[in-house]
Amino acid sequence: MGHNKEIDHVTGVETTGHVWDGDLKELNKPLPRWWLYTFYATIVWAIGYWIAYPAWPLVNGYTKGMLGYSQRQEVMREVADGKAAQAQFRSEVEKMALADIAKNPEVLRFATASGAAAFATNCAPCHGRGAQGAKSYPNLNDDDWLWGGSLDAIAQTITHGVRSDDAETRSSAMPRFGLDQVLDQKQISDTAEFVLSLAGKSTDQEAATRGAAIFAENCVVCHGEKGAGNQELGAPNLTDAIWLYGGAKEDLIQSIATGRGGIMPQWHTRLDPVTIKTLAVYVHGLGGGK
């Protein structure tokens, strides 16, 4: 690498004196003027930005800027504007009965949109963003409801929860037939086989026949003679092949043995009544409401 500057005879531009491989010379070609002016302009813009807007962190805060702009205040203003715009519709939802909301297209649109937003924040972690549910979390799109799928029933469930610590919670307690030694393992297996037969999925008719007698003695009081369930008790319909905890025989054995008993929190301690109403409207409108 050399250090002698010279004029390149091809381009007429001075070299930097750097040479590679014996004859490859580096040209000292100046930057285009437009590029330099743009660069200088960005420097001036940056200085002006530092002066006008909050920019520099300090020990106990930051420089406020001559314009006094605050993004936090801007967001708070937008939130306040949004609440003001919603106030009329929230007032309508608050004073209207759930059944009447569906009769007012504008209020219904607001309630559905508001409910969808509340669902995404509060309910989707368990029920899924599309309310499709998962194992041990109900699918809210179908028409299979443990406690009823009417607007009022859905609102009641959301408000007070299921097996929560609320005084008015939905409450059902399936016996722990295995853990409490009410039935032995063979009886539980036979009962599970009979339950499978109710949905047309049994593969062992002899076991299902034995399980039918056990079912009649222990399960009919809640699930009914035909296994169709009872929404007043929160007892599921066992004939439709819709299973909260899974429909394999092993899943049914586990349910019979342990009683399961999932918990849904009460939401009236976390959400205001209007939001709960909009949630009920949204869930009811997913397609499975009755």
TADA-V466384 format. One record per pair of residues at least 4 apart in sequence whose ideal C-beta (glycine too) atoms are under 6 Angstrom apart, sorted by the first residue. I is the first residue (numbers start at 0). J is the second residue. D is the distance in Angstrom with one decimal. If there is no record, write none. Layout:
I;J;D  I;J;D
This chain:
0;17;5.5  1;16;5.6  1;18;4.4  2;16;4.5  3;16;5.4  4;13;5.8  4;14;5.7  4;16;4.7  5;14;5.5  6;13;5.7  7;12;5.4  7;14;5.7  7;26;6.0  12;26;4.7  12;28;5.1  13;27;4.9  14;24;4.7  14;26;5.8  15;25;4.6  15;27;4.6  17;25;4.2  18;24;5.3  19;23;4.3  30;34;5.0  30;35;5.4  47;51;5.9  48;52;5.6  49;54;4.5  50;65;5.9  51;64;5.3  51;65;5.4  51;66;4.9  52;64;4.3  52;68;5.4  53;61;5.3  53;63;5.7  53;64;4.9  54;62;5.7  55;62;4.5  56;61;5.1  57;61;5.6  85;89;5.3  88;109;4.1  89;273;5.1  91;95;5.9  91;106;4.9  92;110;5.6  92;273;5.1  92;276;5.4  93;273;5.1  95;99;4.6  95;100;5.3  97;150;4.1  100;106;5.4  100;107;5.7  100;110;5.4  100;280;5.7  101;107;5.6  103;107;6.0  109;113;5.9  110;114;5.9  110;277;4.5  110;280;4.3  111;280;6.0  111;281;5.5  111;284;5.9  113;277;4.2  114;277;3.7  114;278;4.8  114;280;5.3  114;281;2.8  115;281;5.3  117;121;5.8  117;274;5.1  117;278;5.2  118;122;4.6  118;281;5.7  119;123;5.0  122;126;5.1  123;128;4.7  125;136;4.8  126;130;5.1  126;132;5.5  126;136;5.5  126;139;5.8  127;131;4.6  130;139;4.0  130;140;5.6  130;285;5.4  131;138;5.6  132;136;4.7  132;137;5.1  132;138;3.6  134;245;5.6  135;244;5.6  135;261;5.5  139;282;5.4  139;285;5.5  140;285;5.1  140;286;5.2  140;287;5.3  141;287;4.8  142;287;4.5  143;241;4.5  144;148;3.9  145;233;4.8  145;235;5.8  146;152;5.8  146;156;5.4  146;169;5.3  146;230;5.8  146;233;5.4  147;152;3.2  147;230;4.8  148;288;5.1  148;289;3.9  149;289;5.6  150;279;5.6  150;283;5.2  153;279;4.6  153;282;5.4  153;283;5.6  154;158;6.0  154;279;3.9  156;169;5.8  157;266;5.2  157;275;5.4  157;278;5.5  158;267;4.7  158;275;5.6  159;165;4.6  159;167;4.5  159;168;4.8  159;265;4.9  160;165;5.6  160;168;5.0  160;263;4.8  160;264;5.0  160;265;3.6  161;169;4.4  161;263;4.0  162;170;5.7  162;262;4.9  163;168;4.4  163;264;5.5  163;265;4.6  165;265;3.9  169;233;6.0  171;232;5.7  171;233;3.6  173;258;4.3  174;258;5.9  175;179;4.7  175;257;5.6  175;258;4.2  176;181;4.5  176;182;4.4  176;255;5.2  177;187;5.6  177;256;2.8  178;257;5.8  182;186;4.0  182;187;5.1  186;213;5.4  187;252;5.6  187;255;5.0  187;256;5.6  189;206;4.8  189;209;4.3  189;210;3.8  190;210;4.4  190;213;4.8  190;214;5.7  190;255;5.7  191;248;5.3  191;251;3.9  191;252;4.8  192;201;5.6  192;203;5.3  192;206;4.0  192;207;4.6  192;210;5.1  193;207;4.6  193;210;3.0  193;211;4.9  193;214;5.2  194;237;5.3  194;251;5.5  195;200;4.4  195;201;4.4  196;201;3.6  196;207;4.2  197;226;4.3  197;237;4.9  197;238;4.8  198;238;5.8  198;240;4.1  201;207;4.6  210;214;5.9  214;218;4.6  215;219;5.3  218;222;5.1  219;224;5.3  221;232;5.4  221;234;4.1  222;226;5.1  222;228;5.7  222;234;5.1  222;237;5.8  223;227;4.9  226;237;3.8  226;238;5.2  227;236;5.3  227;238;5.8  228;234;4.8  228;235;5.0  228;236;3.7  229;234;4.5  242;246;3.8  244;250;5.4  244;254;5.4  244;259;5.8  245;250;3.3  253;257;5.9  254;259;5.2  266;270;4.9  270;274;4.3  270;275;5.4  283;288;3.3
